Amino acid sequence: MKQAWPCTYRWERRRDLARGAALGAVLAGLLGAVSPLAAARPAPGEEPPATGGARGTTFTALTLENDWFTATGADRWYTGGIKLSWATEEHPPPRWLRRAGALAPGLAVDAGALWGLSLEQRTFTPADITDPALPPADRPYAGWLNLSLGIAERTPASLGRLRLGIGVTGEPSLARQNQEATHDLLGSDEPVGWGTQLPAEPTFQVAYDRQWLLAQGPLAGSLAYRLHAAAGAALGTALTQAGAGAAVALGQRLPWDFGPPRITAAPAGSLYFDSGTRHGWYLSIGANARLVAHNLFLDGTVFRDSPAVDRRPEVVEGYLGVAYYYGRLRLSMTWVQRSEAFERQRGPQEFGTATLTWAY
């Protein structure tokens, strides 16, 4: 555990943030260069679905992430998150948000753009939540409550998004109260080390990502496939990172989406889904890789001294998911395995994601 390292540590944090800003600027430029090409080249035969099925212009989703969904069910490291999202094309976005979206490389937005809000909470703990003292070299207790406002451009072959976020860490995030109440309700081990959590601090985030449809077509019988690719970057006091990934969806009557929403993924799937049929399903298999220049929940708070661990800059993950939609509802479950995020982490991170989306 790192404690009060006044000058050296503060200089290292500022240097990491500067590197992250440069990394984000380079990736944003690349995304802007390729986005017009992707938008101008829709996949063969790919058109928005006709009438019938789920054809909403407004979407609401509830997403739960928790390591309880895995075989071990152990609370450790990234132990869970909850996110409530809302997005619409029925009402025009605020003018200032449209102007902000127009500044993002390759993002073309107008009064009919998809835009919305999301409120999320994330919870982090060390591996042993029964020890009241913070174990040496393990990640600290931390909570994050974050409100994001975003605007998106969706075409027949791509989805681009800009998101602006403001949040808070520490006691005001309510992560401690949430975990303690949940464990009391389920009769699980009491987390007794929250007195050592990272202190309260405001956070500010800007994130930009784009997803592309690379290929699609029929397989055997009624089965079909889609291949997606994605890239994105985030810059902020909580997270500064850049990453890319790819996924394939296999199923029957694939809906018009880029995968179900997730909380910690970069990028995070698509809130919207459209379909020309009443119901369908698909399996998704994918992988992401990220370069992380700053992670407040490992590096410690930016404006105050706090516990920290030695962050690993490279993080990769693989995931397997299943989604089913019926009418205007889509239900999905995804299992994720993520590589070690800090030097003394003992094994990969595993957690599951459940999302319910309503189109109307």
PEJODA-V870318 format. One record per residue. N is the residue number from 1. RES is the residue in three letters. OMEGA is omega in whole degrees, -180 to 180 (* if undefined). NEAR is the number of other ideal C-beta (glycine too) atoms within 10 Angstrom. D_LAST is the distance of its C-alpha to the last C-alpha in whole Angstrom. Layout:
N_RES_OMEGA_NEAR_D_LAST ; N_RES_OMEGA_NEAR_D_LAST
//
This chain:
1_MET_178_17_49 ; 2_LYS_176_15_49 ; 3_GLN_-170_10_50 ; 4_ALA_176_7_52 ; 5_TRP_-165_14_53 ; 6_PRO_-166_8_53 ; 7_CYS_-174_7_54 ; 8_THR_-177_8_53 ; 9_TYR_179_16_50 ; 10_ARG_178_13_48 ; 11_TRP_179_11_50 ; 12_GLU_179_13_48 ; 13_ARG_179_19_45 ; 14_ARG_179_12_45 ; 15_ARG_178_12_46 ; 16_ASP_179_18_43 ; 17_LEU_179_18_41 ; 18_ALA_177_13_43 ; 19_ARG_179_15_43 ; 20_GLY_178_23_39 ; 21_ALA_178_16_38 ; 22_ALA_179_12_40 ; 23_LEU_179_18_39 ; 24_GLY_180_22_35 ; 25_ALA_179_14_37 ; 26_VAL_-179_12_38 ; 27_LEU_178_22_35 ; 28_ALA_177_20_33 ; 29_GLY_178_11_35 ; 30_LEU_178_16_35 ; 31_LEU_179_22_31 ; 32_GLY_-179_16_32 ; 33_ALA_-176_11_34 ; 34_VAL_-176_15_32 ; 35_SER_179_21_29 ; 36_PRO_178_13_30 ; 37_LEU_-180_12_31 ; 38_ALA_-178_21_28 ; 39_ALA_-177_19_26 ; 40_ALA_-175_10_29 ; 41_ARG_178_14_29 ; 42_PRO_-179_14_26 ; 43_ALA_-179_16_27 ; 44_PRO_176_8_28 ; 45_GLY_-176_8_26 ; 46_GLU_177_14_23 ; 47_GLU_176_10_20 ; 48_PRO_-176_11_17 ; 49_PRO_180_16_15 ; 50_ALA_-177_11_16 ; 51_THR_180_6_14 ; 52_GLY_178_11_13 ; 53_GLY_-178_23_11 ; 54_ALA_180_28_8 ; 55_ARG_-177_16_7 ; 56_GLY_172_18_4 ; 57_THR_176_15_6 ; 58_THR_-173_16_5 ; 59_PHE_175_24_6 ; 60_THR_-178_17_9 ; 61_ALA_172_25_12 ; 62_LEU_-178_14_15 ; 63_THR_176_25_18 ; 64_LEU_172_16_21 ; 65_GLU_-179_26_24 ; 66_ASN_175_19_28 ; 67_ASP_174_20_31 ; 68_TRP_-180_17_31 ; 69_PHE_-178_18_29 ; 70_THR_-178_15_32 ; 71_ALA_-179_8_35 ; 72_THR_180_10_37 ; 73_GLY_-176_12_35 ; 74_ALA_175_15_37 ; 75_ASP_177_24_36 ; 76_ARG_176_21_37 ; 77_TRP_172_25_36 ; 78_TYR_-172_24_33 ; 79_THR_177_24_32 ; 80_GLY_178_23_28 ; 81_GLY_176_22_25 ; 82_ILE_-175_17_22 ; 83_LYS_174_23_19 ; 84_LEU_-174_13_16 ; 85_SER_177_22_14 ; 86_TRP_178_14_11 ; 87_ALA_-176_22_11 ; 88_THR_167_19_9 ; 89_GLU_-177_19_11 ; 90_GLU_-180_10_10 ; 91_HIS_-179_12_13 ; 92_PRO_178_14_16 ; 93_PRO_175_24_18 ; 94_PRO_-176_12_21 ; 95_ARG_-179_9_24 ; 96_TRP_178_8_26 ; 97_LEU_176_18_23 ; 98_ARG_178_16_23 ; 99_ARG_177_11_27 ; 100_ALA_179_18_27 ; 101_GLY_180_24_25 ; 102_ALA_179_13_27 ; 103_LEU_-180_8_30 ; 104_ALA_-177_22_29 ; 105_PRO_174_19_30 ; 106_GLY_-178_21_29 ; 107_LEU_180_21_25 ; 108_ALA_-178_14_25 ; 109_VAL_178_22_22 ; 110_ASP_-177_11_21 ; 111_ALA_179_10_19 ; 112_GLY_-177_12_16 ; 113_ALA_174_19_16 ; 114_LEU_180_23_14 ; 115_TRP_-179_23_15 ; 116_GLY_-176_23_14 ; 117_LEU_172_13_16 ; 118_SER_176_22_17 ; 119_LEU_-176_14_20 ; 120_GLU_174_20_22 ; 121_GLN_177_19_25 ; 122_ARG_-176_24_28 ; 123_THR_180_26_31 ; 124_PHE_178_22_34 ; 125_THR_169_26_37 ; 126_PRO_-177_25_41 ; 127_ALA_-178_17_41 ; 128_ASP_-178_17_43 ; 129_ILE_179_21_42 ; 130_THR_179_10_45 ; 131_ASP_-178_14_47 ; 132_PRO_178_11_47 ; 133_ALA_178_12_48 ; 134_LEU_-179_18_47 ; 135_PRO_178_15_48 ; 136_PRO_173_9_50 ; 137_ALA_175_15_48 ; 138_ASP_-176_22_45 ; 139_ARG_-176_27_41 ; 140_PRO_169_23_41 ; 141_TYR_179_25_39 ; 142_ALA_174_27_36 ; 143_GLY_-179_26_33 ; 144_TRP_173_23_30 ; 145_LEU_-171_19_27 ; 146_ASN_176_24_25 ; 147_LEU_-177_13_23 ; 148_SER_173_18_22 ; 149_LEU_-174_17_20 ; 150_GLY_176_22_19 ; 151_ILE_-172_24_19 ; 152_ALA_171_24_18 ; 153_GLU_176_21_19 ; 154_ARG_179_21_18 ; 155_THR_177_18_20 ; 156_PRO_-176_14_20 ; 157_ALA_-178_18_23 ; 158_SER_175_25_22 ; 159_LEU_177_24_20 ; 160_GLY_-174_28_22 ; 161_ARG_170_26_21 ; 162_LEU_-180_23_23 ; 163_ARG_178_20_23 ; 164_LEU_-175_17_25 ; 165_GLY_173_20_26 ; 166_ILE_-175_14_28 ; 167_GLY_-179_23_29 ; 168_VAL_175_18_32 ; 169_THR_174_28_34 ; 170_GLY_-176_22_36 ; 171_GLU_179_15_36 ; 172_PRO_179_13_33 ; 173_SER_179_24_31 ; 174_LEU_178_15_31 ; 175_ALA_179_27_31 ; 176_ARG_-179_20_34 ; 177_GLN_-180_12_33 ; 178_ASN_-178_16_30 ; 179_GLN_-180_22_32 ; 180_GLU_179_14_35 ; 181_ALA_180_11_33 ; 182_THR_180_16_31 ; 183_HIS_177_15_35 ; 184_ASP_180_10_36 ; 185_LEU_-177_8_33 ; 186_LEU_-178_9_34 ; 187_GLY_-180_7_38 ; 188_SER_178_14_38 ; 189_ASP_180_12_40 ; 190_GLU_176_11_40 ; 191_PRO_-169_22_40 ; 192_VAL_-175_13_43 ; 193_GLY_-175_20_43 ; 194_TRP_176_18_40 ; 195_GLY_179_10_43 ; 196_THR_-174_17_44 ; 197_GLN_177_23_40 ; 198_LEU_-175_24_40 ; 199_PRO_179_15_40 ; 200_ALA_-179_14_38 ; 201_GLU_176_21_37 ; 202_PRO_177_14_34 ; 203_THR_180_20_33 ; 204_PHE_-174_14_31 ; 205_GLN_167_18_29 ; 206_VAL_-179_17_28 ; 207_ALA_179_22_27 ; 208_TYR_177_26_26 ; 209_ASP_177_24_25 ; 210_ARG_177_26_24 ; 211_GLN_-177_27_24 ; 212_TRP_169_23_25 ; 213_LEU_-177_21_25 ; 214_LEU_-177_14_28 ; 215_ALA_176_13_28 ; 216_GLN_178_18_27 ; 217_GLY_-180_11_28 ; 218_PRO_171_9_29 ; 219_LEU_179_10_31 ; 220_ALA_176_6_33 ; 221_GLY_-179_7_31 ; 222_SER_-180_10_27 ; 223_LEU_177_13_27 ; 224_ALA_-180_18_26 ; 225_TYR_170_16_26 ; 226_ARG_177_23_25 ; 227_LEU_-179_16_27 ; 228_HIS_170_25_26 ; 229_ALA_-176_17_28 ; 230_ALA_173_24_27 ; 231_ALA_-178_22_29 ; 232_GLY_179_27_28 ; 233_ALA_176_26_30 ; 234_ALA_179_25_30 ; 235_LEU_180_23_33 ; 236_GLY_-179_24_33 ; 237_THR_177_19_35 ; 238_ALA_-177_23_33 ; 239_LEU_171_23_33 ; 240_THR_-173_26_34 ; 241_GLN_175_23_34 ; 242_ALA_-177_26_33 ; 243_GLY_179_23_32 ; 244_ALA_-180_19_31 ; 245_GLY_179_22_30 ; 246_ALA_-180_17_29 ; 247_ALA_175_20_27 ; 248_VAL_177_16_27 ; 249_ALA_-180_22_24 ; 250_LEU_180_15_25 ; 251_GLY_179_20_24 ; 252_GLN_179_13_22 ; 253_ARG_-176_18_20 ; 254_LEU_177_21_19 ; 255_PRO_180_26_15 ; 256_TRP_178_21_15 ; 257_ASP_177_27_15 ; 258_PHE_-178_24_18 ; 259_GLY_-179_26_18 ; 260_PRO_-179_29_17 ; 261_PRO_169_28_17 ; 262_ARG_-177_21_20 ; 263_ILE_-171_23_22 ; 264_THR_-178_18_26 ; 265_ALA_174_24_25 ; 266_ALA_0_24_26 ; 267_PRO_-166_24_24 ; 268_ALA_179_24_21 ; 269_GLY_-179_29_19 ; 270_SER_177_24_15 ; 271_LEU_-177_27_12 ; 272_TYR_168_26_10 ; 273_PHE_178_29_11 ; 274_ASP_177_18_11 ; 275_SER_175_24_13 ; 276_GLY_180_17_15 ; 277_THR_-174_15_15 ; 278_ARG_-179_12_14 ; 279_HIS_179_15_15 ; 280_GLY_-179_22_18 ; 281_TRP_172_18_19 ; 282_TYR_169_25_21 ; 283_LEU_177_13_24 ; 284_SER_177_21_25 ; 285_ILE_-177_13_28 ; 286_GLY_179_23_29 ; 287_ALA_176_12_31 ; 288_ASN_174_22_31 ; 289_ALA_-178_15_34 ; 290_ARG_167_24_34 ; 291_LEU_-174_17_37 ; 292_VAL_179_23_37 ; 293_ALA_179_24_39 ; 294_HIS_175_26_38 ; 295_ASN_-176_23_36 ; 296_LEU_-174_22_37 ; 297_PHE_171_26_37 ; 298_LEU_-177_22_40 ; 299_ASP_-176_23_42 ; 300_GLY_-177_25_41 ; 301_THR_-172_23_40 ; 302_VAL_-172_20_41 ; 303_PHE_-179_10_43 ; 304_ARG_174_12_45 ; 305_ASP_-177_15_47 ; 306_SER_174_23_45 ; 307_PRO_180_21_45 ; 308_ALA_174_24_44 ; 309_VAL_-180_23_45 ; 310_ASP_-177_12_46 ; 311_ARG_170_19_42 ; 312_ARG_-175_15_42 ; 313_PRO_-178_14_41 ; 314_GLU_178_12_40 ; 315_VAL_177_21_37 ; 316_VAL_178_15_35 ; 317_GLU_171_21_33 ; 318_GLY_-178_15_32 ; 319_TYR_178_22_29 ; 320_LEU_-177_13_28 ; 321_GLY_175_23_24 ; 322_VAL_179_15_22 ; 323_ALA_177_25_19 ; 324_TYR_176_15_17 ; 325_TYR_180_27_14 ; 326_TYR_-177_14_13 ; 327_GLY_-176_13_10 ; 328_ARG_-180_16_7 ; 329_LEU_173_15_9 ; 330_ARG_178_27_12 ; 331_LEU_-178_15_15 ; 332_SER_176_26_18 ; 333_MET_-177_15_21 ; 334_THR_177_25_24 ; 335_TRP_-171_16_28 ; 336_VAL_169_25_29 ; 337_GLN_-173_15_33 ; 338_ARG_-178_20_34 ; 339_SER_-178_16_38 ; 340_GLU_-178_16_40 ; 341_ALA_178_23_39 ; 342_PHE_-166_19_42 ; 343_GLU_-175_11_46 ; 344_ARG_178_13_46 ; 345_GLN_-174_20_43 ; 346_ARG_178_10_44 ; 347_GLY_-178_12_42 ; 348_PRO_175_15_39 ; 349_GLN_177_20_35 ; 350_GLU_176_20_33 ; 351_PHE_178_24_30 ; 352_GLY_180_20_27 ; 353_THR_175_25_23 ; 354_ALA_-178_15_20 ; 355_THR_172_25_16 ; 356_LEU_-178_15_13 ; 357_THR_179_27_10 ; 358_TRP_177_15_7 ; 359_ALA_-178_23_4 ; 360_TYR_*_13_0
//
